[in-house]
Amino acid sequence: MSWAAPVVPQRRVAVMAYGSLLYDPGPDLGPLVQERIPRRTPFPVEYGRVSAKWGGGPVLVPHPDGGRVEGALLVLTPACDLGTAVEALRVREGLAGPEGVVEVAAGDADLMVIAASLPRNLPLPDMTPPELARRAADSVVNGSLNGVAYLRGALDAGIETPRSRAYAREILELAGVDDLEEAERRLVAFRDRG
């Protein structure tokens, strides 16, 4: 008589997306996404990190002075195991190792929800809208991956933190225009002349 171990059903994996990941999951993670479920973040987020990838521009991270924002659960294909999901998210977020990927309680017992846990690196005094705008304006030298483009993408995706609108107004004022896309073009032109 042979004995067979019982099959333990595994929960599907989903990624909590609330920043650029929401609208650009990247080449490793993107093909694994089967479904997007709109979901507010279970934790507050704010522009509390400067990112080398975004030219030193501010990006969203979990932050106690932020707010819960409209994001999404990126539900991965049933064939995607946890290890593959963690590695794809690690690569997408530029993490050195899997330690930066954490499980998130997102209110869905059928899913194992993970997120990148990038640390804050902006002290609170550097998170005022004028200071965020200055950093974003300086980041346009990085090309299309800059803080203004990041903010525009987040707002276009419906992601709005307590600082988002004031931060956007400061950028528009710096550039002397009424639209973030035009602000980015104008700030690039200013940098090219300087």
NORLINHU-V968041 format. One record per residue. N is the residue number from 1. RES is the residue in three letters. OMEGA is omega as a letter, one per 30 degrees, with the letter a starting at -180 (NA if undefined). Layout:
BEGIN
<<N | RES | OMEGA> <N | RES | OMEGA>>
END
This chain:
BEGIN
<<1 | MET | a> <2 | SER | l> <3 | TRP | l> <4 | ALA | l> <5 | ALA | l> <6 | PRO | l> <7 | VAL | l> <8 | VAL | a> <9 | PRO | l> <10 | GLN | l> <11 | ARG | l> <12 | ARG | a> <13 | VAL | l> <14 | ALA | l> <15 | VAL | l> <16 | MET | a> <17 | ALA | a> <18 | TYR | l> <19 | GLY | a> <20 | SER | l> <21 | LEU | a> <22 | LEU | a> <23 | TYR | l> <24 | ASP | a> <25 | PRO | l> <26 | GLY | a> <27 | PRO | l> <28 | ASP | a> <29 | LEU | a> <30 | GLY | a> <31 | PRO | a> <32 | LEU | a> <33 | VAL | l> <34 | GLN | a> <35 | GLU | l> <36 | ARG | l> <37 | ILE | l> <38 | PRO | a> <39 | ARG | l> <40 | ARG | l> <41 | THR | l> <42 | PRO | a> <43 | PHE | l> <44 | PRO | l> <45 | VAL | l> <46 | GLU | l> <47 | TYR | a> <48 | GLY | a> <49 | ARG | l> <50 | VAL | a> <51 | SER | l> <52 | ALA | l> <53 | LYS | a> <54 | TRP | l> <55 | GLY | a> <56 | GLY | l> <57 | GLY | l> <58 | PRO | l> <59 | VAL | a> <60 | LEU | l> <61 | VAL | l> <62 | PRO | a> <63 | HIS | a> <64 | PRO | l> <65 | ASP | l> <66 | GLY | l> <67 | GLY | l> <68 | ARG | a> <69 | VAL | l> <70 | GLU | l> <71 | GLY | l> <72 | ALA | l> <73 | LEU | l> <74 | LEU | a> <75 | VAL | a> <76 | LEU | a> <77 | THR | a> <78 | PRO | a> <79 | ALA | a> <80 | CYS | l> <81 | ASP | a> <82 | LEU | a> <83 | GLY | l> <84 | THR | l> <85 | ALA | l> <86 | VAL | a> <87 | GLU | l> <88 | ALA | l> <89 | LEU | l> <90 | ARG | l> <91 | VAL | a> <92 | ARG | a> <93 | GLU | l> <94 | GLY | l> <95 | LEU | a> <96 | ALA | a> <97 | GLY | a> <98 | PRO | a> <99 | GLU | a> <100 | GLY | l> <101 | VAL | a> <102 | VAL | l> <103 | GLU | a> <104 | VAL | l> <105 | ALA | a> <106 | ALA | l> <107 | GLY | l> <108 | ASP | a> <109 | ALA | a> <110 | ASP | a> <111 | LEU | l> <112 | MET | a> <113 | VAL | l> <114 | ILE | l> <115 | ALA | l> <116 | ALA | l> <117 | SER | l> <118 | LEU | a> <119 | PRO | l> <120 | ARG | l> <121 | ASN | l> <122 | LEU | l> <123 | PRO | a> <124 | LEU | l> <125 | PRO | l> <126 | ASP | a> <127 | MET | l> <128 | THR | l> <129 | PRO | l> <130 | PRO | a> <131 | GLU | l> <132 | LEU | a> <133 | ALA | l> <134 | ARG | l> <135 | ARG | l> <136 | ALA | l> <137 | ALA | l> <138 | ASP | a> <139 | SER | a> <140 | VAL | l> <141 | VAL | a> <142 | ASN | a> <143 | GLY | a> <144 | SER | l> <145 | LEU | a> <146 | ASN | a> <147 | GLY | l> <148 | VAL | l> <149 | ALA | l> <150 | TYR | l> <151 | LEU | l> <152 | ARG | l> <153 | GLY | l> <154 | ALA | l> <155 | LEU | l> <156 | ASP | l> <157 | ALA | l> <158 | GLY | a> <159 | ILE | a> <160 | GLU | l> <161 | THR | l> <162 | PRO | a> <163 | ARG | a> <164 | SER | a> <165 | ARG | l> <166 | ALA | l> <167 | TYR | l> <168 | ALA | l> <169 | ARG | l> <170 | GLU | l> <171 | ILE | l> <172 | LEU | l> <173 | GLU | l> <174 | LEU | a> <175 | ALA | a> <176 | GLY | a> <177 | VAL | a> <178 | ASP | a> <179 | ASP | a> <180 | LEU | l> <181 | GLU | l> <182 | GLU | l> <183 | ALA | l> <184 | GLU | l> <185 | ARG | a> <186 | ARG | a> <187 | LEU | l> <188 | VAL | l> <189 | ALA | l> <190 | PHE | a> <191 | ARG | a> <192 | ASP | l> <193 | ARG | a> <194 | GLY | NA>>
END
